[in-house]
């Protein structure tokens, strides 16, 4: 079973009123937004730079989500982030969404997210920018016991 200790980064992402659907829980497509928000916010924090200003941008080439438990506004979430693969022009992330239940974290979903770095103008694959590679390398093989 996936646990928070499996992820060296737990990034906070709040739910919003607008995230709930007609059935009173967060709509499935919103989980992907949480993944995208957590990964990019962590990258900005870890690199100390505005990643939008780099000569290469990370485009999402693949994403998936397995839904495990329901979440709803006003739940507070933590998105677990770890690097599954660090390539020349791509980074594969393993992700998990945990609902903060006060005394514990409850797993709500797991997923994958692949960034392929491309030239900002030509959109052809290029090597991962140095600042992003340096941040990602900190998570390769890292355990949750190693704060990041």
C-alpha positions in Angstrom: 0.0 0.0 0.0 1.2 3.5 -0.9 2.1 5.6 2.2 3.3 9.1 2.7 6.7 7.8 3.7 7.2 6.6 0.1 7.5 10.2 -1.1 10.4 12.6 -0.4 8.2 15.6 -1.1 4.7 16.2 0.2 3.4 19.4 -1.4 0.3 21.1 0.0 -2.6 21.7 -2.4 -6.0 22.9 -1.0 -9.3 22.0 -2.5 -11.5 24.7 -3.8 -15.3 25.1 -3.7 -15.3 24.9 -7.5 -13.6 21.5 -7.4 -16.7 19.7 -6.2 -19.0 18.3 -8.8 -22.8 17.7 -8.7 -22.2 14.6 -6.6 -20.5 16.5 -3.8 -16.9 15.3 -4.3 -13.9 16.5 -6.3 -14.4 15.8 -10.0 -12.0 13.2 -11.5 -10.4 15.6 -13.9 -9.4 17.9 -11.0 -7.0 15.3 -9.7 -4.8 16.0 -12.7 -4.8 19.7 -11.9 -3.6 18.8 -8.4 -0.7 16.8 -9.9 0.2 19.6 -12.3 0.0 22.2 -9.6 2.2 20.3 -7.1 4.9 19.3 -9.6 5.3 22.8 -11.1 5.1 24.6 -7.7 7.7 22.2 -6.3 9.9 22.8 -9.4 9.7 26.6 -8.9 10.5 26.2 -5.2 13.3 23.7 -5.6 15.0 25.6 -8.5 14.5 29.1 -7.1 13.6 30.2 -10.6 10.5 30.9 -12.6 10.5 27.9 -14.8 8.4 29.7 -17.4 11.5 31.8 -18.1 13.7 28.9 -19.0 14.6 28.2 -22.7 13.0 24.8 -22.5 9.5 24.1 -21.2 8.1 20.9 -19.8 5.1 19.7 -21.7 3.0 16.9 -20.3 3.4 13.9 -22.5 1.6 11.3 -20.3 -0.5 11.3 -17.2 -2.6 8.7 -15.4 -4.6 8.5 -12.2 -5.9 5.6 -10.1 -8.7 6.8 -7.8 -8.7 5.2 -4.4 -10.7 7.4 -2.0 -13.0 10.4 -2.3 -12.1 14.0 -1.5 -14.3 17.0 -1.2 -14.0 20.7 -0.4 -12.7 21.9 2.1 -10.3 19.0 2.3 -6.6 19.9 2.7 -4.4 17.7 0.5 -0.7 16.8 0.3 0.6 15.6 -3.1 3.5 13.1 -2.7 6.2 13.6 -5.4 9.0 11.2 -6.3 11.0 10.7 -9.5 10.4 7.4 -11.2 12.8 8.1 -14.1 15.2 10.9 -15.0 16.0 10.8 -18.6 17.9 13.1 -21.0 14.8 15.2 -22.0 12.1 13.8 -19.8 11.2 13.3 -16.2 8.7 10.6 -15.0 7.0 11.4 -11.7 5.2 9.0 -9.4 2.5 10.9 -7.5 0.0 10.4 -4.7 -2.8 12.5 -3.3 -3.3 12.3 0.4 -6.2 13.8 2.3 -5.2 15.3 5.6 -7.6 13.7 8.1 -6.1 15.5 11.1 -4.5 12.6 12.8 -3.5 10.8 9.6 -3.1 11.1 5.9 -5.6 9.1 3.8 -4.6 8.0 0.3 -7.0 9.3 -2.3 -5.2 8.6 -5.6 -2.0 7.6 -7.2 -0.7 8.7 -10.6 2.0 9.3 -13.0 3.1 12.4 -14.8 5.7 12.7 -17.5 7.3 16.0 -18.5 9.1 16.1 -21.8 11.3 19.2 -22.2 11.0 20.9 -25.5 12.4 24.1 -27.0 10.1 27.0 -26.3 9.8 27.9 -29.9 10.3 24.8 -32.1 8.7 22.4 -29.6 11.4 19.8 -30.4 12.8 17.7 -27.5 15.9 19.2 -25.8 17.9 18.2 -22.7 16.3 19.0 -19.3 17.4 22.5 -18.2 20.3 22.3 -15.7 18.3 23.9 -12.8 15.5 21.4 -13.2 17.8 18.5 -13.5 19.7 19.5 -10.3 16.4 19.7 -8.4 15.1 16.4 -9.9 18.4 14.6 -9.0 17.7 15.3 -5.3 14.6 13.1 -5.5 16.1 10.2 -7.5 16.5 7.4 -5.0 15.6 9.7 -2.1 13.5 8.4 0.8 11.0 10.4 2.9 13.5 10.3 5.8 15.6 12.7 3.8 13.8 16.1 3.9 13.6 17.9 0.6 
